[in-house]
């Protein structure tokens, strides 16, 4: 299993082609959390918006694992503490700017209140 947390930078967030960079950390574990390894990762990729609600993502990633001496037996060699990973995935987007604008138009902007008039 793998748990990841990344910080991502989008270079052109308002276009159909969205290149991005990311960096973060993660945690790998084997069956029943018997052996675990922390790792650092970084990568790049791009997303192509096929329609308003569907994006296709292609990315590459470099992972460095912080393997302790007693966990080296998990790897084939002591120098195998890094790996490259690539992926192809999709994003589905719900709602969007038009939906938010419609919700704001329906909101009441006038607040009814009672004036406090001091007695003279």
C-alpha positions in Angstrom: 0.0 0.0 0.0 1.0 3.5 -0.6 0.0 6.8 1.2 0.9 10.1 -0.5 0.7 13.8 0.3 1.8 16.2 -2.4 2.0 19.9 -3.1 1.1 20.6 -6.7 1.8 23.7 -8.8 -0.4 24.3 -11.9 1.3 26.5 -14.6 -1.8 27.4 -16.7 -4.9 26.5 -14.7 -7.4 28.2 -17.1 -6.5 26.4 -20.3 -7.3 23.0 -21.8 -3.7 21.9 -21.4 -2.6 22.0 -17.8 1.1 21.2 -17.1 2.0 20.7 -13.4 4.9 19.9 -11.0 4.5 18.2 -7.6 6.6 17.4 -4.6 5.7 15.6 -1.4 6.2 12.6 0.8 4.7 9.2 1.3 4.6 6.0 3.1 4.8 2.4 1.7 3.8 -0.6 3.7 3.6 -4.3 3.1 0.9 -6.8 4.2 -0.6 -6.0 7.6 1.9 -3.1 8.1 4.7 -5.6 8.9 7.3 -3.6 7.1 7.1 0.1 6.3 9.2 2.6 4.5 8.9 6.5 4.4 9.7 8.2 1.1 10.1 11.5 -0.7 8.7 12.1 -4.2 8.6 14.6 -6.9 7.3 14.7 -10.5 5.7 16.4 -13.4 2.9 15.8 -15.8 0.0 17.4 -17.7 -3.7 17.2 -17.9 -5.7 17.6 -21.0 -9.3 18.6 -20.6 -11.3 16.5 -23.0 -14.6 18.1 -22.1 -15.8 20.6 -19.4 -16.0 17.7 -16.9 -13.4 15.2 -17.9 -9.6 15.5 -17.9 -6.9 12.9 -18.9 -3.7 13.0 -16.9 -0.2 11.7 -17.8 2.5 11.9 -15.2 6.0 10.8 -14.2 7.4 10.6 -10.7 10.7 9.9 -8.9 10.6 8.2 -5.5 13.4 8.0 -3.0 12.8 5.6 -0.1 14.4 6.0 3.3 15.3 2.4 3.9 16.8 1.5 7.3 19.5 -1.1 7.6 17.2 -3.8 8.9 14.8 -3.3 6.0 17.4 -3.7 3.2 16.3 -7.3 2.9 13.1 -6.0 1.2 15.1 -4.8 -1.8 17.3 -6.7 -4.2 20.4 -4.6 -3.4 21.4 -1.8 -1.0 21.4 0.7 -3.9 17.8 0.0 -4.9 16.3 2.8 -2.7 14.8 4.8 -5.6 12.2 4.1 -8.3 10.5 5.8 -11.2 6.8 5.6 -11.6 4.5 6.8 -14.4 0.8 6.8 -14.7 -2.2 7.6 -16.8 -5.5 8.6 -15.1 -8.6 10.7 -15.4 -10.3 13.3 -13.4 -14.1 13.9 -13.3 -15.1 17.5 -12.4 -18.6 18.2 -10.9 -20.2 21.6 -10.8 -18.0 24.5 -11.8 -18.0 28.2 -12.3 -21.4 28.4 -14.0 -23.0 26.4 -11.2 -21.4 28.6 -8.5 -22.7 31.7 -10.3 -26.2 30.3 -10.5 -26.1 29.6 -6.7 -24.9 33.1 -6.0 -27.7 34.6 -8.1 -30.3 32.7 -6.0 -28.9 34.0 -2.7 -30.6 36.8 -1.0 -28.4 39.8 -0.6 -30.8 42.0 1.3 -30.7 41.5 5.1 -33.9 42.6 7.0 -33.2 44.2 10.3 -34.9 46.3 12.9 -33.7 49.7 13.6 -32.9 50.6 17.2 -34.4 54.0 17.9 -33.2 55.5 21.2 -35.9 57.1 23.4 -35.6 60.9 23.8 
